[in-house]
Amino acid sequence: MLTLYYRVLPLLLSPLLLIQALKVKASTLRLPEPKGVRHHQAAASQSDKPLSVLIIGDSAAAGVGASHQQQALSGAIATRLNQHFNLEWRLHARSGLATKGAFRWLAKLPEQHFDVVVISLGVNDIFSPISQRGWLRLQQQFLQQIQSRLQPQLVILTAVPPLEHFSALPQPLRYCMGLRAKLFNQGLMQQVKRNANVMLLAIPNEDGQLSLAQDGFHPSEASYQIWAEAIASACKKHFNVAEINQYQKTA
């Protein structure tokens, strides 16, 4: 039903949606990617367990909406994981990156190992002409490429955010893009079930509302902290960090 509804509604509204999309692109406040380090290795005080993390993605992964990388996704993840691991992390992200661009970029990198790969992609795909089927096919190819080239123990896919709450988008564009995001996420959820060591993570929000930056499009610093906490919790659970710390205390 959702698939049929999505296909019919945008077709009926396509002239208006196109006009609105062009106006949004021309008028939305353009925030820069925050300054700060994008690669760091630091010794942990509580554990000598090594952990390497790669963050791949779009402007949200790059931290747009935050004042500095320390307050953005990568810095918030590092702050939390560095308490439990001897952490090395690297950020490869840029504004406007879609799945196809990430696939091409990863193919140029030398093969190397990361324990955890965090992916933030999808919003730019939603605003492109790509179909759900085509996007899911590309996502699967990207996951296979990550598995073969990076050999991670855990891949964390971030679900497409609820675009129906993005205040930068006027109605009915906001509603239709939110509907499209839900459709893509439904397919992604089924796809993740068929891939070992891959999990789908929705950015936690309060009462269905996502705290946004001043542009009404990107996460706020508060949302980055919540997002990072969910990622760090998934990593600690996957690597049984609580058991490691308990062993160290009793040794």
PyMOL commands that set and color helices and strands:
alter all, ss='L'
color gray80, all
select helices_A, chain A and resi 2-27+59-62+69-71+73-81+99-108+123-126+132-150+163-165+173-193+221-238+241-250
alter helices_A, ss='H'
color red, helices_A
select strands_A, chain A and resi 39-42+50-57+86-93+116-120+154-158+198-201
alter strands_A, ss='S'
color yellow, strands_A
deselect
rebuild
show_as cartoon
